[in-house]
Every structure is written in C-alpha cells, then in structure tokens.
Amino acid sequence: MKNESSEILVALVDNTGKITGYAEKMLAHLRGDLHLAFSLMIIRRNNLHVEYLLQRRALHKYHSGGLWANTCCSHPLPDENIQDAARRRVSEELGISAFLSMSSIGQIQYKYQLDNNMIEHELDKILVTEVDSVHWQQNSDEVMEVRWWSEKEVLQQLLKKPDIFAAWFPKVFEHTMHNLPQ
C-alpha cells in the first residue's frame, strides 16, 4: 500500500450534502465517515453505441488497487468546487489537460468495506463529459491501464467478472448509463 500524504482533507457531509467538517483522508476512510466525492466518466459515441473511458487503478493505491473504475474519481479539496476538482484529478491521474466541459448528472451514496481496512462511504457527485477523442498519458503512481470499453462489454463483465471492478463502479456506471445527456 502506497503511503499517501496525511495532509489531504476530505469534506465530511450529512445525508443532504451539507458540509459538517473536514477530516484527514485516510482517517475518514478507516472510520467510514460519510464524505464528499466525485466520479467523472468520459464517454464517446461510436455510431449509436456509447463507449466509456475506464482506468485500472495502480496496484499500490491505498485501496482497490488493480481494479477497474470510472475515468477518474476523488475528493474536492476544501474550497474547491466539484468540476475544478475533477479537472485537477483527471490531469494528475491521466495527464488530460484539454478543457473538459462537464455535465453534472446527479449524485449517489454508498458504503463499501474495502481492502486494507478501508471503508468507502461517499456522497458521490457524478460528472460526465463527452468527447470525440482525447489524449491521455497515465500517471503510473495512480493508474496501471486506461482504455475505452463499450457499454455492452462493461455490462457483460459486470455479470461475468464483477470482481475486476472497484466496489462503487457498478452503481456509478448504472447511474451514468441511465442519465447520459442526449
């Protein structure tokens, strides 16, 4: 498990999304505190089909290493809005520096027991951006693989091999799939 900075704070929230305070990121994940997060999904349309840009988390991540997840997910810093946080992290993780126009498509809440005694308990704001193409250069400290997946392939793998995905991914994917902007 990679030792991550102990100075990163996450926003603790109530069930309505109101910020109630801040906690150090690792401590919040060990205690299972409900905190604010975002999940970004970059999509492209190929004829009538939708494709999703997914990342496979680096093996040494503090949880869920080696598992496939949405394009990018993380937490806003104090006083950082969700879209700016998503742009910051997609640049840090995937080297995507092009301006991404994002649509907010709602939020979901979940709580999952993960590896390394971590608990992912998040109020997750879901963002989508549609591109024709995008160039990425993955940061090996964060990501081990990135590729486009067809919607059909994701659905098939969720049925056949759900354990290749991060715990939160099925819920994020389902919400995204059913709320894509036209």
N, C-alpha and C positions, 0 to 999 in steps of 0.2 A: 504494500500500500504506500503510495507516494505521500510524503509529508507535505501538506498544504499549509499555506500561511494561516496563522491563528488570528490574524488581524482582520479577516474578512467578516463583515457583519451582514446578517440577513434580517429582513423586516418581519417581525412576528405580527400575526394578524388574527382577528377574530373571524368567525364564520361569514361575516358580511364583507370582509376585506379591509376593515379598518385597522390601521397600524396601531398596535398596542405597545410596541417597544422594539428593541433590537437585541440580537444575541449573536455570539460568535458562531460562524457557520458550522464548524464541526460539532460544537456542543449542541446546537439546535438539532442536528441530525442524530446525535446519540440519545438525546432526550425525547425526540419525536415531536418537537414543537411545531405547531402549525405556522408556516411561514410563506411569504410571497415568492413566487417563481414565475417563469415564463417558459413556454415551449414554442419554438419557431419551426415552421415547416415550409421549406422552399419546394414549390411544385412547378411542373411544366406540363403543358398539354401536348400530347402527341396524337394528332388527329382527334378522335373522340375519347382518347384514353388519358388518364391523369397519371403522372409519374411523380414520385416523392424522392427528394434527395435525403438519404439517411446516412448517419455516421455510426461507425462501430467504435465504442469508447476504448481508449487506451487501457491496456491490461492493468496498469498501476494506478488507475483512478481510485479515489478514496471509497467508492462503491460502484458496483455494476460494471466493472472492468471487463472488456471483451464482448460486451453485449451491444446489439444494435438498438439505436434510438432515433428520435426525430433529428432533423438537421442540426439543431442547437437547443440546449436548454440550460438554464442557470437562474441566477437571482439578481435582481437590481440592487445596486449599491444604495446606501442612504442618499436621499435626494436625487436619485436618478430615475427617469421615467422608463416604463417597460420597453418602448421601442428603442430608446437610446441604449438600454442595457442589451437588448437583442443585437443591435448593430455592433456594439463593443465586443460581445462574446463571439459572434459569428466571424468577426475579424480575427480575434485571438485564437479561436479553435480551428477555423477553416481558411484563414487568410483572405476572406471575401471582403474586399474593400469597396466594391461598387455600391452605390447608394441603393438600398432596397426599400421599395415602397411597400409597407406592411399594412395588412388589414387585421384588425382585432376581431376574432370570431367567438368571443365568449371566454368563459373560464370553467374549470372543473376542479374538484377537490378529491384528494385521495390520501390514503395512508398505507404504506407498504413496509414490511420488515425486510431489510436488505442484508447483504453480506457485510462483514466487518462490523457487526453490531449496530449498523446504521438503520435509521427509520426515516423514510421519505414521507413526510406529512406536509403536503403543499396545497395552497390555493394557487392554481396554475393558470395564468393568463395565456390563451392560445393565440398565436400570431401566424399569419400565412402571407407569403409573398410569391407571386407568380413571375416566372422568368421564361424567356425563350432559351437562353443559355446563361451559364455562369461559370466563371473560372474559380477554382479553389486550389489552395496549397495547404494541406492539412498540417497542423502542428502535432508532431509525434508525442509531445507531452500530454496531449489531450485526446487525440484521435488516432486509431490504427488503420481505418479504412473508411472511404466515402464512395457511395455510388448511387445511381438512380435505380429505384425499384418501381415496377409497375404496380398499380393498385391491386391487380389480380395476384401478382407474386406475393405482395405483403399479406393479403387475405389467406392465400394458400399456406404460407409459412406460419402465420398465426395459428392455423388449425393443426398443421403437421409438426411444427417445431417451435412452440411458443417460448421455450426456454432460451432461444437465441436472442430474445428481445429483453430490454430493460423492463422492470415491473410496471412502470407507468405508461409504457409505449402503447399497449392495446387501447387504453382509454383515450389517450391523446389522439391516436390515429382514428379511432371511431368518431370522436368529436370533430376532427378535422374533415374527414371524408364526408360527413353529413352536413357540414356547414361551410363548404367551399364557396367563395364568391363566384357568381356566374360571370 
